[in-house]
Amino acid sequence: QDPDARGVALYLDGADAPDRAVDGSDLLDDDFLLLVNAWWEPLRFVVPATRTGQVWVAEIDTFDPGAAVSAEKLIAAETVLVGPVPCWFSTVP
């Protein structure tokens, strides 16, 4: 709702409205959290509360694609610094 906002977080729920397999079982996917920083400086995001006990780990950091992605695990209400390009997170299996 903020016209001056320079970042957005998008949560993709892998269990929401699942497709069905041939045997009738649910086809579930991983959950993903996409953090997009459209500002020219790094921004701090607060990890949203999704599922109880949900733990997140960085998968892709497009700010520095050649750098190793941190194995730091994040939970709801923790903060993460995101460079000025998208960064993908997924849940820890």
N, C-alpha and C positions, 0 to 999 in steps of 0.2 A: 503494500500500500504506500510505501515511501517513494516519491518520485526521484529522490536523491540517492536511493540505495545503489550500492556498487557491488553487491554480492547477493548470491542466492544459494540456498541448500535445497536439493531435491532428493527425497527418499523414495526408493522403488522397493515395494514390498513384494518379495518373491512368492509369498503364499496367498496373495490377494487374487481372487477369481481365477483359480488354477484351471488349466486345461485338463482333460481326462485322457489317460492312457487307454490302449486297446482293452486292457483287463478291467477298466473302470476306476483304477486308482488315480489319485491326484498327481499331476506333474508339477512339483514344486521347484522353485528356483532359489538362488541366493538372494539376499537383500542387498541393496546397494545404496550408498549415500554419495551423491555428487555435490561437491562444494565448488562453486564458481565465484572467483574473485575478478570483477571487472575494473577494479581500481588499479592504479599504477604502482601502489605499494602493497606489501603483504597485509592481509586482514586476518583478524582472529575470529574464528567461528566457534560457537558453542554446539557440542554434539547433542542432537535432540534425543529426547526419550522416545523410544520406539517400542520394542518388546522388553519385558522384564528380564534383566540380566544380559541384554544384548551387548556384545563386545565387537568393536570395529578395529580393522587394521588397514593401513594404506595399501592400495594395489598399484595405482598409477599416479605419478605426480608430473604433470606436463610442464610445470615451472622449470624443472631441470631434468629432462628425460634421461640424461646420461648418468645421473646420480643414483646411488642405491636408495630404494624406498625404505623408510624407517619401519622397523618391525614393532614399534611402539603400539600397544593396545589401548584403545580409548573406550570409555563408557559414557553414558548420558551425563550431561552437565559439565564434562571436561571441555577444555578449549584446545583448539588446534590452529596453528598459524598456517595460512594458505597463501602461496605466492600468487602473483597476478595472472593466473590461468587456471583452468579446471583441474581438480584433483579427485580421483575416484577412491572410495572406500568400500569394502565388503565386510560381511560378518565373518567372524572366526569360526571355522567348523568345529 
